[in-house]
Amino acid sequence: GRRSTTRTVGAADVSKAVGTGVLAAVVTSFVVAPAAGVLVAVGGVLVHRSARRRSAMAAAERERTRALDALSMLGAELRAGRTPADAFEAAAGIACGAFADAFAAAAAAARLGGDVASALTAADSGLAGVLRALAACWQVCSDAGNGLAAAVEQLEEGVRAAEAQRRSVASELAGPRATAQLLAVLPVLGVALAAGLGAHPVAMLLRTP
């Protein structure tokens, strides 16, 4: 059958749409009321920065989720008897971002007899602590001759528990954070709306005793 051409709207698309809308609002406001346009511009910058911050947070969330899957795959591959190089390579295909780059580098280092621990910790990832712990697991298991699979599985359990706690705290703070952001933007939007309706809110605020 024909392949669907429907594309999922990502965080980057949302950020771009917000930026376009903000620019249009600023231009319109400067034409209608220059003073209000300044306020709309300030509010637009705040909204756009908030959208970019949400986009970055979504990317970090995706990397964390895929990292847990990659650790699970790594442990399963090692438990099944795959070589560390093949196990890291398979797990890198599941991970994303800098975490995937670290696993790919570790696979290449393991295949060539290089320094796997250094390859894991060289990546600039938001999960640097997890990569350092995995590098420590590699060094201990290599020096002591113990199985790496068990160490990776224990690391995954610890990371998964920490991630569950982080998500619980984030869920509890989501409501107050959204309310604070809305309250910060409302005054600017109110002034812009009044100016758009033909009023002179800036003059009233600055000149009314």
Secondary structure, DSSP 8 states (H G I E B T S, - for coil): ----------HHHHHHHHHHHHHHHHHHHHHH-HHHHHHHHHHHHHHHHHHHHHHHHHHHHHHHHHHHHHHHHHHHHHHTT--HHHHHHHHHTT--HHHHHHHHHHHHHHHHT--HHHHHHSS--TTHHHHHHHHHHHHHHHHH---HHHHHHHHHHHHHHHHHHHHHHHHHHHHHHHHHHHHHHHHHHHHHHHHHTT--HHHHHHH--
